Amino acid sequence: MHIGVIGATGTLGSRVVAEALERGHHIRAFSRDATEAAAGETRANITWASLDVLDREAVAAVLPGLDVLVSAFQPGNASRDLADTVRPAPSPTPASTPPRHAPCSRHWRATPGPG
C-alpha cells in the first residue's frame, strides 16, 4: 500500500511512519521542511517531501499515487501569534471531498405510521 503521512516528523506522524514501514508499506512522508529528515533517512520504502498543509492545491497535488493520506498535522508552537499559525480552513477540493451517495434502497426500512 502507498501511504502518505502529513506531519511525518512529529510525535504521532513518526510513529505512523515507523508502523507502516514495519508492515511493509511504501511511505511518502510530508513535513513543513523535510530537507533534514530526507538527508538523514536510511530506511527503505520511504521518500520525503516538504508540504504546506494549509495550501490545498499543494495537498491535492500529492494525492495521485497514494492509496491513503494520513494527517498527523499539529500546528504546534512555532509562531508567536496563534493567528500566524492557524488560518481559516479552505473549502474542500474535489479530490479531498468524499463522494456523496444516495441512500441504498436495500437498507431503507419503512416505519409504520399511525393507524
C-alpha positions, 0 to 999 in steps of 0.5 A: 500500500502507498501511504502518505503521512502529513506531519511525518516528523512529529510525535504521532506522524513518526510513529505512523511512519515507523508502523507502516514501514514495519508492515511493509508499506511504501511511505511518502512522508510530508513535513513543513521542511523535510530537507533534514529528515530526507538527508538523514533517512536510511530506511527503505520504502520511504521518500520525503517531501516538504508540504504546506498543509494549509495550501490545498492545491499543494495537498491535492497535488500529492494525492495521485499515487497514494492509496491513503493520506494520513494527517498527523498535522499539529500546528504546534508552537512555532509562531508567536501569534496563534493567528500566524499559525492557524488560518481559516480552513479552505473549502474542500477540493474535489479530490479531498471531498468524499463522494456523496451517495444516495441512500441504498434502497436495500437498507431503507426500512419503512416505519409504520405510521399511525393507524 
